[in-house]
Amino acid sequence: MKKAKDLRDQSEEELEATYQESCKQLFELNNQFKSQKKREKPHEIKHVRKDIARLLTVMTEKRRQQQT
C-alpha cells in the first residue's frame, strides 16, 4: 500500500508510470479471479483499487496546483 504523502513527492511522470503499473496489476488480478474462481489473497484487488484512487487524487491535486 502506498501512502499519499509518499506519492506527493513523486513527479507527474513517475505517478503516471505507477498508475499504469497498478492498472495492469488490477487487470491481471481480475483475470486470475475469473479463470480460477479462487484466490490465495482475495484482499489484493481491494488494495490495488485503493492505490489507484490515491494515485488519481494526488495527480489531480498536482494538476490543480499547476493551474493556479
BELHU-V641694 format. One record per backbone hydrogen bond with DSSP energy under -1.0 kcal/mol. CO is the residue of the C=O (numbers start at 1). NH is the residue of the N-H. If there is no record, write none. Layout:
CO_NH ; CO_NH
This chain:
3_7 ; 4_8 ; 7_10 ; 11_15 ; 12_16 ; 13_17 ; 14_18 ; 15_19 ; 16_20 ; 17_21 ; 18_22 ; 19_23 ; 20_24 ; 21_25 ; 22_26 ; 23_27 ; 24_28 ; 25_29 ; 26_30 ; 27_31 ; 28_32 ; 29_33 ; 30_34 ; 31_35 ; 32_36 ; 33_37 ; 41_44 ; 43_47 ; 44_48 ; 45_49 ; 46_50 ; 47_51 ; 48_52 ; 49_53 ; 50_54 ; 51_55 ; 52_56 ; 53_57 ; 54_58 ; 55_59 ; 56_60 ; 57_61 ; 58_62 ; 59_63 ; 60_64 ; 61_65 ; 62_66 ; 63_67 ; 64_68
